[in-house]
């Protein structure tokens, strides 16, 4: 199984640009882009909290789990 970042979906729902979100939560556009693409190995809880506050959502709205290769779905 793998964790998938659904930040792009939430940005679209909130009609917000990545640039505006990055500015609002105090991270670089580059780091936000890496997070959106799932190319990061971790995220600080403080950053997750700021994302949720800015997007008016919960962590589960931004993170999801997908079965990996060879995984059986329940």
N, C-alpha and C positions, 0 to 999 in steps of 0.2 A: 504494500500500500504506500501511497505517497500523498503528501500534503500539497494542495494546490491553492495558489493565491488568486482570489476573485476580485481584486481591487479594480480592474478595468470595468467589471460589471457594475460595481457600486458607483464608480465615477460617472458612468453613463446614466444610471438611475438618478443621480443627483445633478446631472447636467453640469458637471464641474470639470475643468481642465486640470491635467496633471500639474501644470505650472502653478496654478492657483493653490492646489492642495499642498504642493511642496512648500510654497511660501507660507501658507497658513500654519503648517505643523513644524516648520523649521528644519527641513532636510533639503538636500540638493535635489535638483531634478534628475540628476544621474542616478542617485541612490533610489529615488522613487521609481524610476524606470526599471532598475534592476529588480526591485521588489515586485513590480507589476508583472514582469516577465518570468518571475519564479526562479531567477538566477541567484538567489541568496540562500544561505544555509540556515539563517536564523534571523530573528527580529527581537529587538528589546521590547519588553512589556511597556515601557514608557512610550515608545514609538507607536506601538499598537493602540495604546490608550488614546494618544493624540489623533491617530487616524480615525478611530471610532467616534471620538468627540466631534471632529471636523465633518465627518460624513453622517453623523447621527445614526450610528449602527452599532452592532455588537460584533465581537471577534468572529463569531460563527458566520456572520454575513461576509466576511473577508477571506476566511480560510475554510477549505473543504478537504475532504479525503477521497481519493480515488484508488480503486484497486490497482495494484501493480501487475506487471506481467507474471502470469502463473498463479495469481491470487484467486481464491475462490470467493465469490460474493455470497453473503448470507442469504 
